[in-house]
Amino acid sequence: MRKTLGRQGVKRAAATLTIVGTLLATGVTVAQSASANTGGGGCRDKGYAGETYGITELPCSRGDGSRGVYGETNYRNPNKVSIFPCAQLLKVNSDHTTTQVADFGCLGKWLTSNKDDGSIQFNTSTIGVSNGTYVVQAGYWEYDPNGNLVYILGAQGTPVQVFG
């Protein structure tokens, strides 16, 4: 079937084609997959952070592809000092300061490593969050030389953006 457009029909068709062409040319997306609500993240960009007694840590911030953030922290503990690994979730504020929004808790036991390089890994659970930028901050409990229990507030992973 053949249809002839009148003057108004031609104008409407031209306007529609212009809008569609502009959207395609600029890469505008009309719908976004629910599985793409996090971006960025990764491990500390400066590598392992040096802490006390030769312990180093490499915290990583990860997005779950939806609206959750979790952490992975790798420790190197070559001197086999007993530590109690923990992690916190921080939100990055507009002035580049951070605010703790959740506590991932601790691994739940005192550890020394039985590996030659002293490696220990602590993977957290996922915490659901609202839009914003977040980092995972690692740390651990240890005893100082005087026998006092102290918390070593460690390094932060690369920021994760949560959107949508």
C-alpha positions in Angstrom: 0.0 0.0 0.0 1.3 3.4 -0.9 0.6 6.4 1.2 1.1 10.0 0.1 2.0 12.5 2.8 0.6 16.0 2.7 2.5 19.2 3.6 2.0 18.7 7.4 2.9 15.0 7.2 6.2 15.8 5.5 7.0 18.4 8.1 6.3 16.0 10.9 8.3 13.2 9.3 11.3 15.6 8.8 11.1 16.7 12.4 11.0 13.1 13.7 13.9 12.1 11.5 15.9 15.1 12.7 15.3 14.3 16.4 16.1 10.6 15.9 19.3 11.5 13.9 20.4 13.9 16.6 19.9 11.3 19.4 21.8 8.7 17.4 24.6 11.1 16.5 25.1 12.3 20.1 24.9 8.8 21.6 22.0 9.6 23.8 20.6 6.5 25.4 16.9 6.3 26.2 17.1 3.3 28.6 19.8 2.0 30.8 20.3 -1.6 31.9 19.8 -2.2 35.6 23.0 -4.1 35.6 25.1 -1.0 34.9 24.5 1.1 38.0 28.1 1.1 39.3 31.2 2.3 37.6 34.9 2.8 38.5 36.3 1.1 41.5 39.5 -1.0 41.8 42.5 -1.4 44.0 44.5 1.4 45.6 46.2 3.2 42.7 49.5 3.6 44.5 49.8 -0.1 45.3 50.3 -1.6 48.8 50.2 0.9 51.7 52.9 0.4 54.3 51.6 0.1 57.9 53.2 -1.0 61.2 55.6 -4.0 61.7 56.2 -4.4 58.0 52.5 -5.1 57.2 51.2 -3.7 53.9 47.7 -3.6 52.6 46.0 -3.2 49.3 42.3 -2.3 49.6 40.0 -2.6 46.6 36.5 -1.0 46.2 34.1 -3.0 44.0 30.7 -2.3 42.6 28.3 -5.3 42.2 26.8 -4.0 38.9 23.6 -2.9 40.7 23.5 -0.7 43.7 25.9 -2.4 46.0 29.5 -1.9 47.0 31.9 -4.4 48.5 35.6 -4.7 49.3 38.5 -6.9 48.9 41.7 -6.3 50.9 45.0 -8.1 50.5 47.5 -7.9 53.3 51.1 -8.8 53.3 52.3 -9.7 56.8 55.9 -11.1 56.4 56.7 -10.8 60.1 53.6 -13.0 61.0 52.2 -10.4 63.4 48.7 -11.4 64.6 46.1 -9.0 63.1 42.3 -8.7 63.1 41.3 -7.3 59.6 38.4 -5.0 59.3 36.9 -2.6 56.7 34.5 0.4 56.5 32.5 1.9 53.6 33.0 5.7 53.2 31.0 8.1 51.0 33.0 10.8 49.3 31.4 14.2 49.9 31.3 17.1 47.4 34.2 18.8 49.3 36.3 15.6 48.9 36.1 14.7 52.5 34.6 11.3 53.5 31.9 10.1 55.8 31.6 6.6 57.1 28.2 5.2 56.0 28.6 1.6 56.9 30.9 -0.8 58.7 31.7 -4.1 56.9 32.9 -5.5 60.2 35.9 -7.6 60.7 37.0 -11.0 59.4 36.2 -12.4 62.8 39.5 -13.9 63.9 43.1 -13.1 64.7 45.3 -14.1 61.8 48.9 -14.6 60.9 49.7 -16.0 57.5 51.1 -19.4 56.8 52.3 -18.3 53.4 55.8 -17.3 52.6 54.8 -13.7 51.6 52.6 -13.4 54.6 49.5 -12.9 52.4 46.0 -12.7 53.9 42.8 -11.8 52.1 39.6 -10.3 53.5 36.5 -10.1 51.3 33.6 -8.2 52.6 29.8 -8.6 52.1 28.0 -6.3 49.7 26.2 -3.2 51.2 23.4 -1.5 49.2 23.8 2.3 48.8 22.2 5.3 47.2 23.7 7.4 44.4 27.1 8.8 45.1 30.8 8.0 45.2 32.1 5.4 47.7 35.4 3.9 48.8 36.3 0.9 50.9 38.7 1.7 53.7 40.8 -1.2 55.2 42.3 -1.4 58.6 43.1 -3.9 61.3 43.5 -4.4 65.1 46.8 -5.3 66.5 48.7 -5.1 69.8 51.4 -2.5 70.1 54.8 -3.2 71.8 53.3 -2.2 75.2 50.4 -4.7 74.9 47.8 -2.1 74.1 45.1 -3.0 71.6 45.2 -0.4 68.8 43.3 0.0 65.5 45.4 0.8 62.5 43.3 2.8 60.1 44.6 1.9 56.7 44.4 2.9 53.1 41.4 3.3 50.7 40.5 1.6 47.5 39.7 3.4 44.2 36.3 5.1 44.3 33.1 3.4 43.0 30.4 5.5 41.5 26.8 4.4 42.1 24.1 6.0 39.9 20.7 5.5 38.3 
